[in-house]
């Protein structure tokens, strides 16, 4: 079961089938995927992503939330933790990895930082791990700023799938 986490402007909640159209639009946007995969997702790929989210929670005890704008009730993105077992050096296997994506129509409002901080607060209280990591394309300056505002610090410059990647870490905060 996906917990609900609320902030002043956002609700982090389980994904629903009703999120599909907005999720398809977001993941098909070249601006959204430019620093992630570089390739817009097809509707089928997005549907598989939506089906995967509950599995993270069931298997790992943590996962991704849908980000809902409190004022409108609209789906505006995804935030959460995973262990994707990435083949990357240094290894982050077994370490919760935070990720976020916010729809371009609401970018610039601080939602990514607000959602990341809320997810991390939940993680500090509920995930038994000494640290959390995230990996970011070095050209994605907006996400680097989000990571820094959320308390991450750069620990390595590496490559992932032959692309330059910056690895960040954040120590777990005392409960």
N, C-alpha and C positions, 0 to 999 in steps of 0.2 A: 504494500500500500504506500502510495506516494504521499508524504506529509504536505500540508499546506503551510507556506511561509508567507507572511504578509509584511509589507513595508508601507510607508506613507502613500506611495503612488502605485505600487505594484502588488500583484498576488502571484506567487509561485505555486503552481498546482499541477496535478497530473494532466497529461495530454489527453485530449478527447477527439473522437472522430470528427466533431464539428470544427476542429482546428485545421482540418486537412486543406481546405482551399487557401487559407491565409499562409499556411506552412508551405504549400506548393509554390505560391507566388514569391515568398521570401527566398526559398532555396533555389528557385529558378533565376533569380536576379543575379546577373554577372557581377554587380558591385558587392553583393553579399559574399559570394564564393571566391572572389578575386584572390584573397589572402588565405583561403582555406584549402580548396582543391583546385581552384582555377577553372572548374567546369561546372556549369549550372546542373542542378539535379533534375532528373525527369520526374514526372508525377509518380511513377512506380517506385523510384528510388526514395522519394520523400515518404511515400506510404510505408515502405520498409523501415525507414528511420522512425516513423511514428510507432510502428509495431515493436521496434527494438527498445524504445524507452522504458516500457514497463518491465522488460526482461532485466535491465540493469538493476532496477530496484529489487526484483525478486531474487536475483543471483548474488549481487554484491552488497545489498543493503543500502545502497546509495545510487543516484542516477540523475537524470535530467528532468527539470521541470519545464512546463510551458510558462512563459511570462505573460501575464495578463495585465493590461492597463486598467487600474482600478476605476478611473473616471468613466471609461467607455465600455469596459467588459470585453475589449477586443484582445485577441492573441497578438502579441508584438515580438515574440522571440522565444529563444531557448536558453537555459542556463543550467549547469549542473556538473556532476562528477562522473567519471568513468575510469576504468582501467582497460584501455584499449590494447594492452600488450604490444605496444609499438616497438618496432625494431629500430632503436635509436641509441646513440651513445652520447652522454652517459645514460645508462638504463634507468627507466622510470617504472619498470615492471613492479606491480604490487603497490604503487603509490597512487592515491586518488589524484586525478588530473581534472582541473576545472576548465570548463569551456563555456563560451557564451556567443550568442549571435542575436542581434537586434535588427528588426525590420528598418530599412532605410527611411521609411516614412516617419519614424519617431526617433531616429538617431539625432544626437546633439542635445538631448534632454537629460543626459546623465543616467538613463535607465540601465545601461550595461554595468556601470559602477554600482548603482543601487542594488541590482539583481545579484551581482557577484559578491558584494559584501554580505547580503542576506544569506546567500548560499553558503558562504564561508562561515558565518556565525552558526548556521545549522550544522555544518560539517565539524566545527570545533567541538560542538556539544554531542555529536552523534557518531562520528567516524573515529575509530581507534587507530589513528595513524599520526606519526610525529610531524608530518609535513604534507603539503599539497603542492602540486606542480602545475604549470601550464606551459604550452609551447606556442610561439607566435612568430609569424613571418616578420623579419626585421623591417620590412616596408610598411607594416601595419601599425603606424604610429598611434592611431586612436586606441587600438587594443593594448599596446604597450602602456599607454597612459592609464587605461582601466586597470591593468595588472598592478602598476605601481601604486595607484590610489587604493587598491584593495590590499596592499601590504606585501606584494611579491617583490623579490629582488632577482636580478639577473644572476644566473650561476654558470651558464655555458653558452657558447656559440657553436652550433653543430649543423648537421644536415638531417633532414627527414625526407625520404623519397627523393633524394638528390636535390632538394631545395634548401636554401639557407634557412636556418631556424634558430630562434633565441629561446633558451630554456630558462624559466623562472621558478623560484621556489618561495614558499611561505611557510614559516614554522607554525605549528598548531598553537593557538592561543589557549591559555589556562581557562578552565571552565569555572 
